Amino acid sequence: MALAVASGDDAEEAAFIHAIDLARVSRLAPPEERRALTGKALTALAAFSEAYPLSIRAATAGVIINRL
């Protein structure tokens, strides 16, 4: 999916929503798919935390990482 981002705030929000969506999908996935999807979610959450370390969302991403 192509995503046009208008500003840095929009980019941050889009990256966070993408990571959260992956985490949600991994938790709801059938057991045989869960490992691969969890890996993708962890990667996206870690990338978000690195890209936006001062964001309050980065702290939330850390909590979600610990719960996966």
C-alpha positions in Angstrom: 0.0 0.0 0.0 1.4 3.4 -0.9 1.0 6.0 1.7 1.5 9.7 1.1 2.4 11.5 4.3 1.9 15.3 4.6 4.0 16.0 7.7 6.3 14.4 10.3 3.4 14.1 12.8 1.4 12.2 10.2 4.4 9.9 9.5 4.7 9.2 13.2 1.0 8.4 13.6 1.0 6.2 10.5 4.0 4.2 11.7 2.5 3.8 15.1 -0.9 2.6 13.7 0.8 0.2 11.4 2.8 -1.3 14.3 -0.2 -1.6 16.5 -2.2 -3.2 13.7 0.5 -5.8 13.3 0.5 -6.5 17.0 -3.2 -6.9 17.0 -3.2 -9.2 14.0 -0.4 -11.3 15.6 -2.5 -11.8 18.8 -5.6 -12.8 16.9 -3.8 -15.1 14.4 -4.1 -18.9 14.3 -1.2 -20.5 16.2 0.6 -21.7 13.1 0.8 -18.1 11.8 1.4 -16.3 15.1 5.2 -16.6 15.3 5.8 -15.0 11.9 3.3 -12.2 12.6 4.6 -11.6 16.0 8.1 -11.1 14.5 6.8 -8.6 12.1 5.0 -6.7 14.9 8.1 -6.7 17.1 10.1 -5.4 14.2 7.6 -2.6 13.5 7.3 -1.6 17.1 11.1 -1.5 17.6 11.6 0.5 14.4 8.9 3.0 15.7 10.7 3.3 19.1 14.0 4.0 17.3 12.5 6.5 14.9 10.5 8.4 17.5 12.3 7.9 20.9 10.9 11.0 22.5 7.3 10.2 21.6 4.9 9.0 24.3 3.9 6.4 21.8 7.4 4.9 22.0 6.8 4.1 25.7 3.5 2.5 24.7 5.3 0.5 22.0 7.7 -0.8 24.7 4.8 -2.1 26.8 3.2 -3.8 23.8 6.6 -5.4 22.9 6.7 -6.9 26.4 3.2 -8.3 26.1 3.8 -10.0 22.8 
